[in-house]
Amino acid sequence: MNLTEAIQSVDMDKVIDRMNAYAISHLKSVGAKNFNGKEPIDFVGEVILKVMEGKRDWTKAQCSFTEFLLGCLKSEISNFFKTHKNIYDNELLDIPSSEHSSTDEDKRNQVFELLKQEGADDNELLIFEYWVDGITKPNEIAKDLGIEVKEVYNIIKRLVRRLPKIQTQVTNII
Amino acid sequence: MNNNIKSKINEALYNFYLEADESVINDSLKNDIPNLDEYNKKKKQIIFLAKAKAKQQQNAYLKELVDKFIDAINENIEKPVAVLKQLIQGNPSFALYRNLDKLSNDDIIEIIKDKNLVELLEQLEENDKSH
């Protein structure tokens, strides 16, 4: 499928909404407030243009167009933070760090404790535990728990809202 | 573990927004976008530009391929001509076409437009390299 066909095969309006929701969440989760004057939608626009200009090669992709675009966005945002590492490190270091010598298990417990302090319920903590164990797909989690995936979405929605609140401390822990 | 928790959170966010159904996405946007009009305006611009770029890219590929096929016909270069003949045979409107010299640029576009242009270009470039 070439690019023209790919772009016609999806509802770009909805794909951009999905990408933007992800960009907002990913950017918030870093804990920084300014992204070189860019809004999340600007990251989305830049990625889509790069794909359309062939700077990110869709023709070799083995996945759906939506998944490809979202994957490009993920790597674009990661690259942005790598490129501006110094700025964001400084911003995040404002909060004194502690527990530098913690073990993995300690770090995990500290993050759990922070989530609890922010009001996370048992379900949110359970989902977070799955994430930390490397099971990050809502469908897989739902299957494992024997519940509807919609329930998992609802729990993740709450968890996602809580993550930015603990992010600066988490950055110092992990 | 250092970057592990962070990368797992990133991975989980990615998977969530990839899988989540439309209502979940809409809910999260409703809460997080301060100016919906501004957002919708930017979204329209992105879609317009993306479609224009895709069309532009497609036209550039078509032009490059047409030039390569015309050159191959004129210089009687075996492999690209064979590729073109194969494509012609697969196209009912041109299946009985015998005389490649008579093909116009528009005919070639008609023959190749629905094919994977990037793959075709790669195929022809491979041939260029071997000569």
Interface residues (C-beta under 8 A of the other chain):
Chain A: M1 N2 L3 T4 A6 I7 M12 D13 K14 I16 D17 R18 M19 N20 A21 Y22 I24 S25 H26 S29 E39 I41 D42 V44 G45 I48 L49 M52 E53 G54 T59 T66 E67 L70 G71 K74 S78 D104 K107 R108 V111 W131 V132 G134 T136 K137 P138 N139 V149 K150 Y153 I156 K157 V160 R161 L163 V170 T171 I174
Chain B: M1 N2 N3 N4 I5 K6 K8 I9 N10 E11 A12 L13 Y14 N15 F16 Y17 L18 E19 A20 D21 E22 V24 I25 N26 D27 S28 L29 N31 D32 I33 Y39 K42 K43 Q45 I46 I47 L49 A50 K51 K53 A54 K55 Q57 Q58 Y61 N116 L117 V118 E119
